[in-house]
Amino acid sequence: MTRANAFAIAEHFGSFEAFTAQLSTATKGVQGSGWGVLAWEPLSQRLIVEQIYDHHGNVGQGSTPILVFDAWEHTYYLQYKNVRPDYVDRLWNLVNWTDVTKRFNAARAAGNPIILAP
């Protein structure tokens, strides 16, 4: 993880541990199938955790996914025997922080999607 990522996570979640707990809890608690998502919310200019269930478009308006944890059963059923919490705990070992940094920087650089006319 880069220093910029660490600073942003600490700024928006208090600590890396608080962030991992929040994203893990969101992913583990998905009703049915879905995703836990770290996203950039451009209106408030902050990182947020979202929980998306089933195939619905229940994401924040205009938020940009930065890191997504797949909680659909097909991703873990054979290896983890339907024990989603064990699967989610292991996902942290697979995060490509270089890619997360690129996505975060691109999302921040895109700016605010709402431009008010003078």
NUVEXVO-784077 format. One line per 4 residues: their letters; for each residue x, y, z of N, C-alpha, C. Coordinates in steps of 0.05 Angstrom, whole numbers, always signed. Example, Ala and Ser with C-alpha at 12.3 -4.5 7.8 and 13.67 -1.06 7.14 Angstrom:
<atoms>
AS> +264/-114/+156/+246/-90/+156/+264/-66/+156 ~ +257/-45/+142/+273/-21/+143/+258/+1/+157
</atoms>
This chain:
<atoms>
MTRA> +17/-23/+0/+0/+0/+0/+18/+25/+0 ~ +10/+44/-16/+26/+69/-17/+20/+86/+7 ~ +37/+105/+11/+33/+124/+33/+8/+141/+29 ~ +2/+148/+4/-23/+163/-2/-47/+147/+5
NAFA> -47/+121/-3/-70/+104/+4/-73/+102/+34 ~ -51/+98/+48/-53/+95/+78/-64/+121/+90 ~ -55/+144/+80/-65/+169/+91/-95/+172/+85 ~ -103/+166/+61/-132/+169/+53/-149/+150/+70
IAEH> -140/+126/+74/-155/+107/+90/-157/+116/+119 ~ -135/+125/+130/-135/+136/+157/-153/+160/+159 ~ -153/+177/+139/-169/+202/+140/-199/+195/+139 ~ -207/+176/+123/-235/+170/+119/-247/+148/+137
FGSF> -229/+131/+148/-239/+109/+165/-227/+109/+193 ~ -208/+126/+198/-195/+127/+225/-170/+111/+227 ~ -169/+88/+214/-146/+71/+214/-149/+49/+192 ~ -127/+36/+185/-129/+14/+166/-145/-9/+178
EAFT> -142/-14/+204/-157/-35/+217/-187/-30/+217 ~ -195/-5/+221/-223/+3/+220/-234/-1/+192 ~ -218/+7/+172/-227/+3/+144/-230/-26/+137 ~ -210/-43/+144/-213/-72/+137/-236/-84/+152
AQLS> -241/-76/+176/-264/-87/+191/-290/-79/+177 ~ -292/-54/+168/-317/-44/+156/-322/-58/+129 ~ -301/-60/+112/-305/-74/+86/-310/-103/+90 ~ -296/-116/+109/-301/-144/+114/-329/-149/+124
TATK> -338/-133/+142/-365/-136/+153/-386/-132/+131 ~ -382/-112/+114/-401/-107/+92/-402/-131/+74 ~ -379/-143/+67/-378/-165/+49/-389/-191/+62 ~ -382/-196/+86/-392/-220/+100/-423/-218/+104
GVQG> -433/-195/+107/-462/-191/+114/-480/-188/+90 ~ -470/-191/+66/-487/-188/+42/-509/-209/+44 ~ -534/-201/+41/-557/-219/+40/-557/-233/+13 ~ -556/-259/+12/-555/-273/-14/-527/-270/-26
SGWG> -526/-260/-50/-501/-256/-64/-497/-227/-70 ~ -472/-219/-74/-466/-191/-79/-437/-184/-75 ~ -432/-160/-67/-405/-150/-65/-402/-130/-41 ~ -378/-129/-30/-370/-107/-12/-352/-89/-28
VLAW> -356/-63/-27/-342/-45/-45/-330/-22/-29 ~ -305/-16/-35/-292/+9/-27/-296/+27/-51 ~ -308/+50/-47/-314/+68/-69/-306/+97/-63 ~ -301/+112/-83/-296/+141/-81/-322/+155/-86
EPLS> -331/+171/-67/-356/+186/-70/-348/+215/-76 ~ -353/+224/-101/-342/+249/-110/-355/+274/-98 ~ -381/+272/-90/-394/+296/-79/-382/+304/-52 ~ -378/+284/-35/-366/+290/-9/-336/+287/-9
QRLI> -325/+279/-32/-295/+276/-35/-284/+258/-13 ~ -296/+233/-11/-287/+215/+9/-290/+186/+0 ~ -275/+169/+13/-278/+140/+10/-301/+130/+26 ~ -316/+112/+15/-339/+100/+30/-339/+70/+25
VEQI> -352/+55/+42/-356/+26/+38/-386/+23/+32 ~ -391/+8/+10/-418/+2/+2/-423/-28/+2 ~ -448/-36/+6/-455/-64/+4/-475/-66/-18 ~ -469/-83/-37/-487/-88/-60/-496/-116/-59
YDHH> -522/-121/-61/-533/-147/-59/-546/-156/-85 ~ -546/-182/-89/-557/-194/-113/-547/-180/-137 ~ -563/-174/-156/-554/-161/-181/-565/-133/-183 ~ -574/-122/-161/-587/-96/-161/-567/-73/-164
GNVG> -575/-51/-174/-558/-28/-177/-559/-10/-152 ~ -557/-22/-129/-559/-7/-104/-532/+4/-95 ~ -521/+22/-112/-496/+35/-105/-500/+64/-103 ~ -482/+78/-90/-485/+107/-88/-484/+121/-115
QGST> -500/+141/-117/-501/+156/-142/-474/+168/-148 ~ -463/+161/-170/-438/+172/-179/-413/+161/-166 ~ -416/+142/-147/-391/+132/-134/-376/+115/-153 ~ -350/+114/-150/-332/+99/-167/-319/+76/-151
PILV> -324/+51/-159/-311/+28/-144/-281/+30/-146 ~ -268/+25/-123/-239/+26/-121/-229/-3/-116 ~ -242/-17/-97/-235/-44/-90/-262/-59/-85 ~ -265/-82/-98/-290/-98/-96/-284/-126/-87
FDAW> -298/-134/-66/-297/-162/-57/-322/-177/-65 ~ -319/-197/-81/-341/-213/-92/-351/-232/-70 ~ -377/-230/-64/-389/-248/-44/-409/-267/-56 ~ -408/-271/-82/-426/-291/-94/-415/-318/-87
EHTY> -433/-337/-82/-425/-364/-73/-406/-378/-93 ~ -409/-372/-119/-392/-386/-138/-362/-380/-135 ~ -356/-358/-121/-328/-351/-118/-314/-366/-95 ~ -330/-377/-77/-317/-390/-53/-329/-417/-46
YLQY> -351/-425/-58/-365/-449/-48/-347/-474/-48 ~ -333/-480/-69/-317/-505/-70/-294/-505/-51 ~ -280/-483/-49/-256/-482/-31/-263/-477/-2 ~ -284/-461/+3/-290/-453/+31/-316/-465/+41
KNVR> -328/-483/+26/-352/-497/+35/-373/-479/+46 ~ -378/-458/+32/-399/-439/+40/-394/-424/+66 ~ -369/-422/+74/-362/-407/+99/-351/-380/+89 ~ -369/-362/+83/-361/-336/+72/-341/-321/+89
PDYV> -344/-320/+116/-325/-305/+132/-296/-314/+128 ~ -291/-339/+126/-263/-349/+121/-253/-340/+95 ~ -270/-340/+75/-263/-331/+48/-256/-302/+48 ~ -273/-285/+60/-268/-256/+61/-243/-250/+76
DRLW> -238/-263/+98/-213/-258/+113/-188/-263/+95 ~ -189/-283/+78/-167/-290/+61/-163/-271/+37 ~ -185/-257/+30/-184/-239/+7/-163/-217/+11 ~ -159/-209/+36/-140/-187/+42/-111/-194/+33
NLVN> -105/-220/+31/-79/-229/+22/-76/-226/-9 ~ -97/-221/-23/-97/-220/-52/-99/-191/-63 ~ -103/-172/-46/-108/-144/-56/-83/-134/-70 ~ -87/-123/-94/-66/-111/-110/-67/-81/-104
WTDV> -51/-73/-84/-52/-45/-75/-42/-25/-97 ~ -25/-34/-115/-17/-17/-137/-41/-10/-154 ~ -57/-30/-160/-81/-25/-176/-102/-8/-161 ~ -105/-13/-135/-123/+3/-119/-114/+32/-120
TKRF> -88/+37/-118/-78/+64/-119/-84/+78/-145 ~ -80/+63/-167/-86/+74/-194/-116/+82/-196 ~ -134/+64/-187/-162/+69/-188/-170/+93/-170 ~ -158/+94/-147/-164/+116/-128/-155/+143/-140
NAAR> -131/+144/-151/-120/+168/-163/-137/+177/-187 ~ -146/+158/-203/-162/+164/-227/-190/+175/-218 ~ -201/+163/-198/-228/+171/-188/-226/+200/-176 ~ -205/+205/-161/-202/+232/-150/-197/+253/-171
AAGN> -181/+245/-191/-175/+264/-213/-199/+271/-230 ~ -219/+253/-231/-243/+257/-247/-259/+281/-237 ~ -255/+288/-212/-269/+311/-201/-298/+306/-194 ~ -312/+327/-188/-340/+326/-180/-357/+325/-205
PIIL> -376/+305/-207/-392/+302/-231/-414/+323/-234 ~ -419/+338/-212/-440/+359/-214/-426/+386/-216 ~ -431/+398/-239/-419/+424/-244/-442/+445/-243 ~ -440/+463/-225/-461/+483/-223/-455/+507/-241
AP> -475/+515/-256/-471/+538/-274/-472/+563/-258 ~ -456/+583/-266/-456/+609/-251/-482/+624/-254
</atoms>
